[in-house]
Amino acid sequence: MSEKPVALVTGANKGIGYEIAAGLGALGWAVGVGARDDARREEAVAKLRAAGVDAFGVPLDVTADDTAADSATAAAALVERERGRLDSLVNNAGITGGMPQEPTLIDPDTIRTVVETNVIGVLRVTNAFLPLLRRSASPRIVNVSSSVGSLTYQSSTQADTKVGPIAAAYSPSKSFLNAITLQYARELAGTNVLINSCCPGYVATDLNGFRGHRTPEQGAAAAIRLATLADGGPTGKFFDDEGEVPW
Ligand SMILES: NC(=O)c1ccc[n+]([C@@H]2O[C@H](COP(=O)([O-])OP(=O)(O)OC[C@H]3O[C@@H](n4cnc5c(N)ncnc54)[C@H](OP(=O)(O)O)[C@@H]3O)[C@@H](O)[C@H]2O)c1
């Protein structure tokens, strides 16, 4: 069993997920690079290792059925086999489904696809890894959400990057993810598992055509903080770099 703490980051081959893996690695954690594409995953692992991170590849498509060879269950078995432990799970993989997403025009299949990845994917991966996480002395789960999932912000009249464009699939998928985070926090209350949502801010990545004004490294900070929370820290909350985000 690994002496150092072990994290798994989903969608870690690029963008914010890659920087979460790099940041945790710099703190001395071993990091599983969850990614669905073999070449992109191996490239990210090699780059992290060259930077001195104890990184290992974990084939993982968060939408794959649990019976598939590359499923979350198989990924959990791989982490157990290779490192014997998991201390933090960072559910970072996500998609927007493409814009525009006016509710009057959107194809319902877009909503299904986005919810499948951003919500059901998180549920599938979390449940597959919970048995391993529960064996850790200080298990942490971080769901990378977005301020655009905040109903408080969505119901404000201000145009702001925290509110984003009208988006009938992406924004509600993050509200749904936040609601699921709360349900997990309720079920896991009284255990040592701490589970929180975070928003990375508006970050320049493939997700938004690199229009964000923050770097992926800046975007990773909130998730890294929540993945390494001390015992007795918050659970069932939603944070960004400035503090707590309203639901
Ligand atoms: N960028 C922002 O401004 C911003 C703001 C708020 C929240 N977020 C959230 O931050 C997270 C990371 O986004 P990002 O900006 O870093 O975007 P990104 O650069 O597009 O990265 C998304 C990652 O998710 C992976 N992914 C997508 N679907 C997957 C699936 N079915 N199975 C496994 N991996 C999958 C992608 O893998 P592939 O390379 O294989 O596609 C990629 O590694 C997302 O949850 C996003 O909603 C981003």
The ligand as a MOL file (V3000), in Angstrom:
LIG
                    3D

  0  0  0     0  0            999 V3000
M  V30 BEGIN CTAB
M  V30 COUNTS 48 52 0 0 0
M  V30 BEGIN ATOM
M  V30 1 N -13.3470 26.2680 -17.9390 0
M  V30 2 C -14.1850 26.9210 -17.1600 0
M  V30 3 O -14.3020 28.1730 -17.2290 0
M  V30 4 C -15.0220 26.1880 -16.1670 0
M  V30 5 C -15.8510 26.9510 -15.3210 0
M  V30 6 C -16.6260 26.2990 -14.3670 0
M  V30 7 C -16.5490 24.9200 -14.2740 0
M  V30 8 N -15.7480 24.1920 -15.1120 0 CHG=1
M  V30 9 C -15.7320 22.7400 -14.9510 0
M  V30 10 O -14.4040 22.3010 -14.8040 0
M  V30 11 C -14.3030 20.9410 -15.2340 0
M  V30 12 C -13.1120 20.7920 -16.1670 0
M  V30 13 O -13.3690 21.5580 -17.3410 0
M  V30 14 P -12.2310 22.2350 -18.2260 0
M  V30 15 O -12.5820 23.6510 -18.3580 0
M  V30 16 O -10.8880 21.8310 -17.7620 0 CHG=-1
M  V30 17 O -12.5950 21.5600 -19.6440 0
M  V30 18 P -11.7600 20.6990 -20.6810 0
M  V30 19 O -10.3970 21.2800 -20.9030 0
M  V30 20 O -12.6800 20.5260 -21.8390 0
M  V30 21 O -11.5670 19.3020 -19.9390 0
M  V30 22 C -12.6390 18.4580 -19.6940 0
M  V30 23 C -12.0880 17.1080 -19.2970 0
M  V30 24 O -13.1970 16.2260 -19.0620 0
M  V30 25 C -12.9680 15.0450 -19.8040 0
M  V30 26 N -14.2010 14.3410 -20.1260 0
M  V30 27 C -15.2930 14.7990 -20.7650 0
M  V30 28 N -16.2070 13.8140 -20.8890 0
M  V30 29 C -15.6620 12.7060 -20.2990 0
M  V30 30 C -16.0870 11.3720 -20.1200 0
M  V30 31 N -17.2790 10.9400 -20.5610 0
M  V30 32 N -15.2740 10.5210 -19.4480 0
M  V30 33 C -14.0690 10.9270 -19.0060 0
M  V30 34 N -13.5880 12.1590 -19.1860 0
M  V30 35 C -14.3830 13.0380 -19.8220 0
M  V30 36 C -12.2200 15.5040 -21.0460 0
M  V30 37 O -11.6060 14.4040 -21.6960 0
M  V30 38 P -11.3470 14.3820 -23.2950 0
M  V30 39 O -10.0610 15.1270 -23.5340 0
M  V30 40 O -11.2480 12.9120 -23.5970 0
M  V30 41 O -12.5240 15.0230 -23.9460 0
M  V30 42 C -11.2390 16.4610 -20.3940 0
M  V30 43 O -10.1810 15.7530 -19.8120 0
M  V30 44 C -15.6500 20.5910 -15.8880 0
M  V30 45 O -16.4420 19.8670 -14.9690 0
M  V30 46 C -16.2600 21.9700 -16.1350 0
M  V30 47 O -17.6720 21.9370 -16.1710 0
M  V30 48 C -14.9840 24.7950 -16.0500 0
M  V30 END ATOM
M  V30 BEGIN BOND
M  V30 1 1 1 2
M  V30 2 2 2 3
M  V30 3 1 2 4
M  V30 4 1 4 5
M  V30 5 2 4 48
M  V30 6 2 5 6
M  V30 7 1 6 7
M  V30 8 2 7 8
M  V30 9 1 8 9
M  V30 10 1 8 48
M  V30 11 1 9 10
M  V30 12 1 9 46
M  V30 13 1 10 11
M  V30 14 1 11 12
M  V30 15 1 11 44
M  V30 16 1 12 13
M  V30 17 1 13 14
M  V30 18 2 14 15
M  V30 19 1 14 16
M  V30 20 1 14 17
M  V30 21 1 17 18
M  V30 22 2 18 19
M  V30 23 1 18 20
M  V30 24 1 18 21
M  V30 25 1 21 22
M  V30 26 1 22 23
M  V30 27 1 23 24
M  V30 28 1 23 42
M  V30 29 1 24 25
M  V30 30 1 25 26
M  V30 31 1 25 36
M  V30 32 1 26 27
M  V30 33 1 26 35
M  V30 34 2 27 28
M  V30 35 1 28 29
M  V30 36 1 29 30
M  V30 37 2 29 35
M  V30 38 1 30 31
M  V30 39 2 30 32
M  V30 40 1 32 33
M  V30 41 2 33 34
M  V30 42 1 34 35
M  V30 43 1 36 37
M  V30 44 1 36 42
M  V30 45 1 37 38
M  V30 46 2 38 39
M  V30 47 1 38 40
M  V30 48 1 38 41
M  V30 49 1 42 43
M  V30 50 1 44 45
M  V30 51 1 44 46
M  V30 52 1 46 47
M  V30 END BOND
M  V30 END CTAB
M  END
